[in-house]
């Protein structure tokens, strides 16, 4: 992340280009200095959930939270330093069942968002079982005369 306008454009454009999302709204954008900014973007998901992207950058340090919610929080990835002892600390995931696990996300939206989308797509568009067998043939209607 180098600047608020560049990071905001990356987040908004990436969300708008993905089939998981409908409306994308910039909720917050703050510039504190040339090297310090924060942003919050919300995207409505096609299944009725929402994804909120929060990023804070300060001279090379960044905090992030990617939260999925409906009427209440469903799951979140963040780097708040509240879960020591996990692999890849402080990066972790809060699951919908209350579990907390290590995360491979880093706070860099260019690499995080595609990983996040893979997880969300598997929840929103679960794989469909393919029929077993060979060819599918079309049945023809017989004339009764």
Phi and psi in radians as a Rosetta constraint file:
Dihedral C 1 N 2 CA 2 C 2 CIRCULARHARMONIC -2.048 0.35
Dihedral N 2 CA 2 C 2 N 3 CIRCULARHARMONIC -0.608 0.35
Dihedral C 2 N 3 CA 3 C 3 CIRCULARHARMONIC -2.628 0.35
Dihedral N 3 CA 3 C 3 N 4 CIRCULARHARMONIC 2.801 0.35
Dihedral C 3 N 4 CA 4 C 4 CIRCULARHARMONIC -1.074 0.35
Dihedral N 4 CA 4 C 4 N 5 CIRCULARHARMONIC -0.879 0.35
Dihedral C 4 N 5 CA 5 C 5 CIRCULARHARMONIC -1.023 0.35
Dihedral N 5 CA 5 C 5 N 6 CIRCULARHARMONIC -0.724 0.35
Dihedral C 5 N 6 CA 6 C 6 CIRCULARHARMONIC -1.161 0.35
Dihedral N 6 CA 6 C 6 N 7 CIRCULARHARMONIC -0.781 0.35
Dihedral C 6 N 7 CA 7 C 7 CIRCULARHARMONIC -1.195 0.35
Dihedral N 7 CA 7 C 7 N 8 CIRCULARHARMONIC -0.735 0.35
Dihedral C 7 N 8 CA 8 C 8 CIRCULARHARMONIC -1.080 0.35
Dihedral N 8 CA 8 C 8 N 9 CIRCULARHARMONIC -0.780 0.35
Dihedral C 8 N 9 CA 9 C 9 CIRCULARHARMONIC -1.076 0.35
Dihedral N 9 CA 9 C 9 N 10 CIRCULARHARMONIC -0.734 0.35
Dihedral C 9 N 10 CA 10 C 10 CIRCULARHARMONIC -1.051 0.35
Dihedral N 10 CA 10 C 10 N 11 CIRCULARHARMONIC -0.848 0.35
Dihedral C 10 N 11 CA 11 C 11 CIRCULARHARMONIC -1.119 0.35
Dihedral N 11 CA 11 C 11 N 12 CIRCULARHARMONIC -0.892 0.35
Dihedral C 11 N 12 CA 12 C 12 CIRCULARHARMONIC -1.070 0.35
Dihedral N 12 CA 12 C 12 N 13 CIRCULARHARMONIC -0.849 0.35
Dihedral C 12 N 13 CA 13 C 13 CIRCULARHARMONIC -1.123 0.35
Dihedral N 13 CA 13 C 13 N 14 CIRCULARHARMONIC -0.660 0.35
Dihedral C 13 N 14 CA 14 C 14 CIRCULARHARMONIC -1.162 0.35
Dihedral N 14 CA 14 C 14 N 15 CIRCULARHARMONIC -0.742 0.35
Dihedral C 14 N 15 CA 15 C 15 CIRCULARHARMONIC -1.138 0.35
Dihedral N 15 CA 15 C 15 N 16 CIRCULARHARMONIC -0.787 0.35
Dihedral C 15 N 16 CA 16 C 16 CIRCULARHARMONIC -1.130 0.35
Dihedral N 16 CA 16 C 16 N 17 CIRCULARHARMONIC -0.476 0.35
Dihedral C 16 N 17 CA 17 C 17 CIRCULARHARMONIC -1.464 0.35
Dihedral N 17 CA 17 C 17 N 18 CIRCULARHARMONIC -0.136 0.35
Dihedral C 17 N 18 CA 18 C 18 CIRCULARHARMONIC -1.737 0.35
Dihedral N 18 CA 18 C 18 N 19 CIRCULARHARMONIC 2.439 0.35
Dihedral C 18 N 19 CA 19 C 19 CIRCULARHARMONIC -1.187 0.35
Dihedral N 19 CA 19 C 19 N 20 CIRCULARHARMONIC -0.194 0.35
Dihedral C 19 N 20 CA 20 C 20 CIRCULARHARMONIC -1.262 0.35
Dihedral N 20 CA 20 C 20 N 21 CIRCULARHARMONIC -0.373 0.35
Dihedral C 20 N 21 CA 21 C 21 CIRCULARHARMONIC -2.097 0.35
Dihedral N 21 CA 21 C 21 N 22 CIRCULARHARMONIC 2.564 0.35
Dihedral C 21 N 22 CA 22 C 22 CIRCULARHARMONIC -1.826 0.35
Dihedral N 22 CA 22 C 22 N 23 CIRCULARHARMONIC -1.897 0.35
Dihedral C 22 N 23 CA 23 C 23 CIRCULARHARMONIC -1.160 0.35
Dihedral N 23 CA 23 C 23 N 24 CIRCULARHARMONIC 2.392 0.35
Dihedral C 23 N 24 CA 24 C 24 CIRCULARHARMONIC -2.122 0.35
Dihedral N 24 CA 24 C 24 N 25 CIRCULARHARMONIC 2.231 0.35
Dihedral C 24 N 25 CA 25 C 25 CIRCULARHARMONIC -2.218 0.35
Dihedral N 25 CA 25 C 25 N 26 CIRCULARHARMONIC 2.291 0.35
Dihedral C 25 N 26 CA 26 C 26 CIRCULARHARMONIC -1.450 0.35
Dihedral N 26 CA 26 C 26 N 27 CIRCULARHARMONIC 2.002 0.35
Dihedral C 26 N 27 CA 27 C 27 CIRCULARHARMONIC -1.570 0.35
Dihedral N 27 CA 27 C 27 N 28 CIRCULARHARMONIC -0.637 0.35
Dihedral C 27 N 28 CA 28 C 28 CIRCULARHARMONIC -2.659 0.35
Dihedral N 28 CA 28 C 28 N 29 CIRCULARHARMONIC 2.421 0.35
Dihedral C 28 N 29 CA 29 C 29 CIRCULARHARMONIC -2.569 0.35
Dihedral N 29 CA 29 C 29 N 30 CIRCULARHARMONIC 2.153 0.35
Dihedral C 29 N 30 CA 30 C 30 CIRCULARHARMONIC -2.315 0.35
Dihedral N 30 CA 30 C 30 N 31 CIRCULARHARMONIC 2.299 0.35
Dihedral C 30 N 31 CA 31 C 31 CIRCULARHARMONIC -1.934 0.35
Dihedral N 31 CA 31 C 31 N 32 CIRCULARHARMONIC 2.071 0.35
Dihedral C 31 N 32 CA 32 C 32 CIRCULARHARMONIC -1.638 0.35
Dihedral N 32 CA 32 C 32 N 33 CIRCULARHARMONIC -0.584 0.35
Dihedral C 32 N 33 CA 33 C 33 CIRCULARHARMONIC -2.865 0.35
Dihedral N 33 CA 33 C 33 N 34 CIRCULARHARMONIC -3.104 0.35
Dihedral C 33 N 34 CA 34 C 34 CIRCULARHARMONIC -1.054 0.35
Dihedral N 34 CA 34 C 34 N 35 CIRCULARHARMONIC -0.477 0.35
Dihedral C 34 N 35 CA 35 C 35 CIRCULARHARMONIC -1.984 0.35
Dihedral N 35 CA 35 C 35 N 36 CIRCULARHARMONIC 0.217 0.35
Dihedral C 35 N 36 CA 36 C 36 CIRCULARHARMONIC -2.482 0.35
Dihedral N 36 CA 36 C 36 N 37 CIRCULARHARMONIC 2.156 0.35
Dihedral C 36 N 37 CA 37 C 37 CIRCULARHARMONIC -2.705 0.35
Dihedral N 37 CA 37 C 37 N 38 CIRCULARHARMONIC 2.875 0.35
Dihedral C 37 N 38 CA 38 C 38 CIRCULARHARMONIC -2.453 0.35
Dihedral N 38 CA 38 C 38 N 39 CIRCULARHARMONIC 2.622 0.35
Dihedral C 38 N 39 CA 39 C 39 CIRCULARHARMONIC -2.556 0.35
Dihedral N 39 CA 39 C 39 N 40 CIRCULARHARMONIC 2.679 0.35
Dihedral C 39 N 40 CA 40 C 40 CIRCULARHARMONIC -2.455 0.35
Dihedral N 40 CA 40 C 40 N 41 CIRCULARHARMONIC 2.208 0.35
Dihedral C 40 N 41 CA 41 C 41 CIRCULARHARMONIC -2.258 0.35
Dihedral N 41 CA 41 C 41 N 42 CIRCULARHARMONIC 2.417 0.35
Dihedral C 41 N 42 CA 42 C 42 CIRCULARHARMONIC -2.092 0.35
Dihedral N 42 CA 42 C 42 N 43 CIRCULARHARMONIC 2.422 0.35
Dihedral C 42 N 43 CA 43 C 43 CIRCULARHARMONIC -2.236 0.35
Dihedral N 43 CA 43 C 43 N 44 CIRCULARHARMONIC 2.267 0.35
Dihedral C 43 N 44 CA 44 C 44 CIRCULARHARMONIC -1.386 0.35
Dihedral N 44 CA 44 C 44 N 45 CIRCULARHARMONIC 2.268 0.35
Dihedral C 44 N 45 CA 45 C 45 CIRCULARHARMONIC -1.566 0.35
Dihedral N 45 CA 45 C 45 N 46 CIRCULARHARMONIC 2.719 0.35
Dihedral C 45 N 46 CA 46 C 46 CIRCULARHARMONIC -1.143 0.35
Dihedral N 46 CA 46 C 46 N 47 CIRCULARHARMONIC -0.313 0.35
Dihedral C 46 N 47 CA 47 C 47 CIRCULARHARMONIC -1.659 0.35
Dihedral N 47 CA 47 C 47 N 48 CIRCULARHARMONIC 0.094 0.35
Dihedral C 47 N 48 CA 48 C 48 CIRCULARHARMONIC 1.728 0.35
Dihedral N 48 CA 48 C 48 N 49 CIRCULARHARMONIC -0.248 0.35
Dihedral C 48 N 49 CA 49 C 49 CIRCULARHARMONIC -1.307 0.35
Dihedral N 49 CA 49 C 49 N 50 CIRCULARHARMONIC 3.055 0.35
Dihedral C 49 N 50 CA 50 C 50 CIRCULARHARMONIC -2.281 0.35
Dihedral N 50 CA 50 C 50 N 51 CIRCULARHARMONIC 2.596 0.35
Dihedral C 50 N 51 CA 51 C 51 CIRCULARHARMONIC -2.013 0.35
Dihedral N 51 CA 51 C 51 N 52 CIRCULARHARMONIC 2.221 0.35
Dihedral C 51 N 52 CA 52 C 52 CIRCULARHARMONIC -1.949 0.35
Dihedral N 52 CA 52 C 52 N 53 CIRCULARHARMONIC 2.242 0.35
Dihedral C 52 N 53 CA 53 C 53 CIRCULARHARMONIC -1.904 0.35
Dihedral N 53 CA 53 C 53 N 54 CIRCULARHARMONIC 2.086 0.35
Dihedral C 53 N 54 CA 54 C 54 CIRCULARHARMONIC -2.081 0.35
Dihedral N 54 CA 54 C 54 N 55 CIRCULARHARMONIC 2.230 0.35
Dihedral C 54 N 55 CA 55 C 55 CIRCULARHARMONIC -2.329 0.35
Dihedral N 55 CA 55 C 55 N 56 CIRCULARHARMONIC 2.374 0.35
Dihedral C 55 N 56 CA 56 C 56 CIRCULARHARMONIC -2.264 0.35
Dihedral N 56 CA 56 C 56 N 57 CIRCULARHARMONIC 2.233 0.35
Dihedral C 56 N 57 CA 57 C 57 CIRCULARHARMONIC -2.161 0.35
Dihedral N 57 CA 57 C 57 N 58 CIRCULARHARMONIC 2.321 0.35
Dihedral C 57 N 58 CA 58 C 58 CIRCULARHARMONIC -2.537 0.35
Dihedral N 58 CA 58 C 58 N 59 CIRCULARHARMONIC 1.749 0.35
Dihedral C 58 N 59 CA 59 C 59 CIRCULARHARMONIC 0.841 0.35
Dihedral N 59 CA 59 C 59 N 60 CIRCULARHARMONIC 0.908 0.35
Dihedral C 59 N 60 CA 60 C 60 CIRCULARHARMONIC 1.621 0.35
Dihedral N 60 CA 60 C 60 N 61 CIRCULARHARMONIC -0.321 0.35
Dihedral C 60 N 61 CA 61 C 61 CIRCULARHARMONIC -1.643 0.35
Dihedral N 61 CA 61 C 61 N 62 CIRCULARHARMONIC 2.418 0.35
Dihedral C 61 N 62 CA 62 C 62 CIRCULARHARMONIC -2.435 0.35
Dihedral N 62 CA 62 C 62 N 63 CIRCULARHARMONIC 2.504 0.35
Dihedral C 62 N 63 CA 63 C 63 CIRCULARHARMONIC -1.951 0.35
Dihedral N 63 CA 63 C 63 N 64 CIRCULARHARMONIC 2.616 0.35
Dihedral C 63 N 64 CA 64 C 64 CIRCULARHARMONIC -2.596 0.35
Dihedral N 64 CA 64 C 64 N 65 CIRCULARHARMONIC 2.756 0.35
Dihedral C 64 N 65 CA 65 C 65 CIRCULARHARMONIC -2.644 0.35
Dihedral N 65 CA 65 C 65 N 66 CIRCULARHARMONIC 2.180 0.35
Dihedral C 65 N 66 CA 66 C 66 CIRCULARHARMONIC -1.967 0.35
Dihedral N 66 CA 66 C 66 N 67 CIRCULARHARMONIC 1.920 0.35
Dihedral C 66 N 67 CA 67 C 67 CIRCULARHARMONIC -2.084 0.35
Dihedral N 67 CA 67 C 67 N 68 CIRCULARHARMONIC 2.317 0.35
Dihedral C 67 N 68 CA 68 C 68 CIRCULARHARMONIC -1.798 0.35
Dihedral N 68 CA 68 C 68 N 69 CIRCULARHARMONIC 2.283 0.35
Dihedral C 68 N 69 CA 69 C 69 CIRCULARHARMONIC -2.599 0.35
Dihedral N 69 CA 69 C 69 N 70 CIRCULARHARMONIC 2.723 0.35
Dihedral C 69 N 70 CA 70 C 70 CIRCULARHARMONIC -2.069 0.35
Dihedral N 70 CA 70 C 70 N 71 CIRCULARHARMONIC -2.002 0.35
Dihedral C 70 N 71 CA 71 C 71 CIRCULARHARMONIC -1.263 0.35
Dihedral N 71 CA 71 C 71 N 72 CIRCULARHARMONIC -0.391 0.35
Dihedral C 71 N 72 CA 72 C 72 CIRCULARHARMONIC -2.488 0.35
Dihedral N 72 CA 72 C 72 N 73 CIRCULARHARMONIC 2.969 0.35
Dihedral C 72 N 73 CA 73 C 73 CIRCULARHARMONIC -1.087 0.35
Dihedral N 73 CA 73 C 73 N 74 CIRCULARHARMONIC 2.424 0.35
Dihedral C 73 N 74 CA 74 C 74 CIRCULARHARMONIC -1.904 0.35
Dihedral N 74 CA 74 C 74 N 75 CIRCULARHARMONIC -0.871 0.35
Dihedral C 74 N 75 CA 75 C 75 CIRCULARHARMONIC -2.778 0.35
Dihedral N 75 CA 75 C 75 N 76 CIRCULARHARMONIC 2.781 0.35
Dihedral C 75 N 76 CA 76 C 76 CIRCULARHARMONIC -2.661 0.35
Dihedral N 76 CA 76 C 76 N 77 CIRCULARHARMONIC 2.528 0.35
Dihedral C 76 N 77 CA 77 C 77 CIRCULARHARMONIC -2.046 0.35
Dihedral N 77 CA 77 C 77 N 78 CIRCULARHARMONIC 2.335 0.35
Dihedral C 77 N 78 CA 78 C 78 CIRCULARHARMONIC -2.765 0.35
Dihedral N 78 CA 78 C 78 N 79 CIRCULARHARMONIC 3.105 0.35
Dihedral C 78 N 79 CA 79 C 79 CIRCULARHARMONIC -2.195 0.35
Dihedral N 79 CA 79 C 79 N 80 CIRCULARHARMONIC 0.507 0.35
Dihedral C 79 N 80 CA 80 C 80 CIRCULARHARMONIC -1.125 0.35
Dihedral N 80 CA 80 C 80 N 81 CIRCULARHARMONIC 2.381 0.35
Dihedral C 80 N 81 CA 81 C 81 CIRCULARHARMONIC -1.458 0.35
Dihedral N 81 CA 81 C 81 N 82 CIRCULARHARMONIC 0.934 0.35
Dihedral C 81 N 82 CA 82 C 82 CIRCULARHARMONIC -1.932 0.35
Dihedral N 82 CA 82 C 82 N 83 CIRCULARHARMONIC 0.110 0.35
Dihedral C 82 N 83 CA 83 C 83 CIRCULARHARMONIC -2.318 0.35
Dihedral N 83 CA 83 C 83 N 84 CIRCULARHARMONIC 1.079 0.35
Dihedral C 83 N 84 CA 84 C 84 CIRCULARHARMONIC -1.128 0.35
Dihedral N 84 CA 84 C 84 N 85 CIRCULARHARMONIC 2.694 0.35
Dihedral C 84 N 85 CA 85 C 85 CIRCULARHARMONIC 1.674 0.35
Dihedral N 85 CA 85 C 85 N 86 CIRCULARHARMONIC -0.226 0.35
Dihedral C 85 N 86 CA 86 C 86 CIRCULARHARMONIC -1.440 0.35
Dihedral N 86 CA 86 C 86 N 87 CIRCULARHARMONIC 2.559 0.35
Dihedral C 86 N 87 CA 87 C 87 CIRCULARHARMONIC -0.989 0.35
Dihedral N 87 CA 87 C 87 N 88 CIRCULARHARMONIC 2.541 0.35
Dihedral C 87 N 88 CA 88 C 88 CIRCULARHARMONIC 1.112 0.35
Dihedral N 88 CA 88 C 88 N 89 CIRCULARHARMONIC 0.436 0.35
Dihedral C 88 N 89 CA 89 C 89 CIRCULARHARMONIC -0.905 0.35
Dihedral N 89 CA 89 C 89 N 90 CIRCULARHARMONIC 2.362 0.35
Dihedral C 89 N 90 CA 90 C 90 CIRCULARHARMONIC -1.699 0.35
Dihedral N 90 CA 90 C 90 N 91 CIRCULARHARMONIC 0.136 0.35
Dihedral C 90 N 91 CA 91 C 91 CIRCULARHARMONIC -1.314 0.35
Dihedral N 91 CA 91 C 91 N 92 CIRCULARHARMONIC 2.178 0.35
Dihedral C 91 N 92 CA 92 C 92 CIRCULARHARMONIC -2.681 0.35
Dihedral N 92 CA 92 C 92 N 93 CIRCULARHARMONIC 2.954 0.35
Dihedral C 92 N 93 CA 93 C 93 CIRCULARHARMONIC -2.215 0.35
Dihedral N 93 CA 93 C 93 N 94 CIRCULARHARMONIC 2.296 0.35
Dihedral C 93 N 94 CA 94 C 94 CIRCULARHARMONIC -1.737 0.35
Dihedral N 94 CA 94 C 94 N 95 CIRCULARHARMONIC 1.980 0.35
Dihedral C 94 N 95 CA 95 C 95 CIRCULARHARMONIC -1.401 0.35
Dihedral N 95 CA 95 C 95 N 96 CIRCULARHARMONIC 2.894 0.35
Dihedral C 95 N 96 CA 96 C 96 CIRCULARHARMONIC -1.165 0.35
Dihedral N 96 CA 96 C 96 N 97 CIRCULARHARMONIC -0.334 0.35
Dihedral C 96 N 97 CA 97 C 97 CIRCULARHARMONIC -1.654 0.35
Dihedral N 97 CA 97 C 97 N 98 CIRCULARHARMONIC 0.134 0.35
Dihedral C 97 N 98 CA 98 C 98 CIRCULARHARMONIC 1.605 0.35
Dihedral N 98 CA 98 C 98 N 99 CIRCULARHARMONIC -0.071 0.35
Dihedral C 98 N 99 CA 99 C 99 CIRCULARHARMONIC -1.295 0.35
Dihedral N 99 CA 99 C 99 N 100 CIRCULARHARMONIC 2.693 0.35
Dihedral C 99 N 100 CA 100 C 100 CIRCULARHARMONIC -2.179 0.35
Dihedral N 100 CA 100 C 100 N 101 CIRCULARHARMONIC 2.231 0.35
Dihedral C 100 N 101 CA 101 C 101 CIRCULARHARMONIC -2.381 0.35
Dihedral N 101 CA 101 C 101 N 102 CIRCULARHARMONIC 2.771 0.35
Dihedral C 101 N 102 CA 102 C 102 CIRCULARHARMONIC -1.061 0.35
Dihedral N 102 CA 102 C 102 N 103 CIRCULARHARMONIC 2.651 0.35
Dihedral C 102 N 103 CA 103 C 103 CIRCULARHARMONIC -2.240 0.35
Dihedral N 103 CA 103 C 103 N 104 CIRCULARHARMONIC 2.613 0.35
Dihedral C 103 N 104 CA 104 C 104 CIRCULARHARMONIC -1.595 0.35
Dihedral N 104 CA 104 C 104 N 105 CIRCULARHARMONIC 0.013 0.35
Dihedral C 104 N 105 CA 105 C 105 CIRCULARHARMONIC -1.282 0.35
Dihedral N 105 CA 105 C 105 N 106 CIRCULARHARMONIC 2.800 0.35
Dihedral C 105 N 106 CA 106 C 106 CIRCULARHARMONIC -2.269 0.35
Dihedral N 106 CA 106 C 106 N 107 CIRCULARHARMONIC -0.170 0.35
Dihedral C 106 N 107 CA 107 C 107 CIRCULARHARMONIC 1.630 0.35
Dihedral N 107 CA 107 C 107 N 108 CIRCULARHARMONIC -0.011 0.35
Dihedral C 107 N 108 CA 108 C 108 CIRCULARHARMONIC -1.689 0.35
Dihedral N 108 CA 108 C 108 N 109 CIRCULARHARMONIC 1.866 0.35
Dihedral C 108 N 109 CA 109 C 109 CIRCULARHARMONIC -1.058 0.35
Dihedral N 109 CA 109 C 109 N 110 CIRCULARHARMONIC -0.476 0.35
Dihedral C 109 N 110 CA 110 C 110 CIRCULARHARMONIC -1.109 0.35
Dihedral N 110 CA 110 C 110 N 111 CIRCULARHARMONIC -0.551 0.35
Dihedral C 110 N 111 CA 111 C 111 CIRCULARHARMONIC -1.780 0.35
Dihedral N 111 CA 111 C 111 N 112 CIRCULARHARMONIC -0.526 0.35
Dihedral C 111 N 112 CA 112 C 112 CIRCULARHARMONIC -1.238 0.35
Dihedral N 112 CA 112 C 112 N 113 CIRCULARHARMONIC -0.788 0.35
Dihedral C 112 N 113 CA 113 C 113 CIRCULARHARMONIC -1.043 0.35
Dihedral N 113 CA 113 C 113 N 114 CIRCULARHARMONIC -0.787 0.35
Dihedral C 113 N 114 CA 114 C 114 CIRCULARHARMONIC -1.044 0.35
Dihedral N 114 CA 114 C 114 N 115 CIRCULARHARMONIC -0.678 0.35
Dihedral C 114 N 115 CA 115 C 115 CIRCULARHARMONIC -1.128 0.35
Dihedral N 115 CA 115 C 115 N 116 CIRCULARHARMONIC -0.756 0.35
Dihedral C 115 N 116 CA 116 C 116 CIRCULARHARMONIC -1.093 0.35
Dihedral N 116 CA 116 C 116 N 117 CIRCULARHARMONIC -0.758 0.35
Dihedral C 116 N 117 CA 117 C 117 CIRCULARHARMONIC -1.074 0.35
Dihedral N 117 CA 117 C 117 N 118 CIRCULARHARMONIC -0.649 0.35
Dihedral C 117 N 118 CA 118 C 118 CIRCULARHARMONIC -1.055 0.35
Dihedral N 118 CA 118 C 118 N 119 CIRCULARHARMONIC -0.760 0.35
Dihedral C 118 N 119 CA 119 C 119 CIRCULARHARMONIC -1.138 0.35
Dihedral N 119 CA 119 C 119 N 120 CIRCULARHARMONIC -0.833 0.35
Dihedral C 119 N 120 CA 120 C 120 CIRCULARHARMONIC -1.157 0.35
Dihedral N 120 CA 120 C 120 N 121 CIRCULARHARMONIC -0.671 0.35
Dihedral C 120 N 121 CA 121 C 121 CIRCULARHARMONIC -1.082 0.35
Dihedral N 121 CA 121 C 121 N 122 CIRCULARHARMONIC -0.656 0.35
Dihedral C 121 N 122 CA 122 C 122 CIRCULARHARMONIC -1.181 0.35
Dihedral N 122 CA 122 C 122 N 123 CIRCULARHARMONIC -0.447 0.35
Dihedral C 122 N 123 CA 123 C 123 CIRCULARHARMONIC -1.461 0.35
Dihedral N 123 CA 123 C 123 N 124 CIRCULARHARMONIC -0.681 0.35
Dihedral C 123 N 124 CA 124 C 124 CIRCULARHARMONIC -1.460 0.35
Dihedral N 124 CA 124 C 124 N 125 CIRCULARHARMONIC -0.666 0.35
Dihedral C 124 N 125 CA 125 C 125 CIRCULARHARMONIC -2.108 0.35
Dihedral N 125 CA 125 C 125 N 126 CIRCULARHARMONIC 1.276 0.35
Dihedral C 125 N 126 CA 126 C 126 CIRCULARHARMONIC -1.080 0.35
Dihedral N 126 CA 126 C 126 N 127 CIRCULARHARMONIC 2.637 0.35
Dihedral C 126 N 127 CA 127 C 127 CIRCULARHARMONIC -1.045 0.35
Dihedral N 127 CA 127 C 127 N 128 CIRCULARHARMONIC 2.462 0.35
Dihedral C 127 N 128 CA 128 C 128 CIRCULARHARMONIC -1.675 0.35
Dihedral N 128 CA 128 C 128 N 129 CIRCULARHARMONIC 2.319 0.35
Dihedral C 128 N 129 CA 129 C 129 CIRCULARHARMONIC -1.111 0.35
Dihedral N 129 CA 129 C 129 N 130 CIRCULARHARMONIC 2.327 0.35
Dihedral C 129 N 130 CA 130 C 130 CIRCULARHARMONIC -1.535 0.35
Dihedral N 130 CA 130 C 130 N 131 CIRCULARHARMONIC 2.471 0.35
Dihedral C 130 N 131 CA 131 C 131 CIRCULARHARMONIC -1.140 0.35
Dihedral N 131 CA 131 C 131 N 132 CIRCULARHARMONIC 2.540 0.35
Dihedral C 131 N 132 CA 132 C 132 CIRCULARHARMONIC -1.419 0.35
Dihedral N 132 CA 132 C 132 N 133 CIRCULARHARMONIC 2.733 0.35
Dihedral C 132 N 133 CA 133 C 133 CIRCULARHARMONIC 1.909 0.35
Dihedral N 133 CA 133 C 133 N 134 CIRCULARHARMONIC -2.976 0.35
Dihedral C 133 N 134 CA 134 C 134 CIRCULARHARMONIC -1.679 0.35
Dihedral N 134 CA 134 C 134 N 135 CIRCULARHARMONIC -2.262 0.35
Dihedral C 134 N 135 CA 135 C 135 CIRCULARHARMONIC -1.202 0.35
Dihedral N 135 CA 135 C 135 N 136 CIRCULARHARMONIC 2.713 0.35
Dihedral C 135 N 136 CA 136 C 136 CIRCULARHARMONIC -1.846 0.35
Dihedral N 136 CA 136 C 136 N 137 CIRCULARHARMONIC 2.219 0.35
Dihedral C 136 N 137 CA 137 C 137 CIRCULARHARMONIC -2.026 0.35
Dihedral N 137 CA 137 C 137 N 138 CIRCULARHARMONIC 2.618 0.35
Dihedral C 137 N 138 CA 138 C 138 CIRCULARHARMONIC -1.542 0.35
Dihedral N 138 CA 138 C 138 N 139 CIRCULARHARMONIC 2.280 0.35
Dihedral C 138 N 139 CA 139 C 139 CIRCULARHARMONIC -1.466 0.35
Dihedral N 139 CA 139 C 139 N 140 CIRCULARHARMONIC 2.401 0.35
Dihedral C 139 N 140 CA 140 C 140 CIRCULARHARMONIC -1.753 0.35
Dihedral N 140 CA 140 C 140 N 141 CIRCULARHARMONIC 2.502 0.35
Dihedral C 140 N 141 CA 141 C 141 CIRCULARHARMONIC -1.370 0.35
Dihedral N 141 CA 141 C 141 N 142 CIRCULARHARMONIC 2.287 0.35
Dihedral C 141 N 142 CA 142 C 142 CIRCULARHARMONIC -1.517 0.35
Dihedral N 142 CA 142 C 142 N 143 CIRCULARHARMONIC 2.544 0.35
Dihedral C 142 N 143 CA 143 C 143 CIRCULARHARMONIC -1.353 0.35
Dihedral N 143 CA 143 C 143 N 144 CIRCULARHARMONIC 2.449 0.35
Dihedral C 143 N 144 CA 144 C 144 CIRCULARHARMONIC -1.585 0.35
Dihedral N 144 CA 144 C 144 N 145 CIRCULARHARMONIC -0.015 0.35
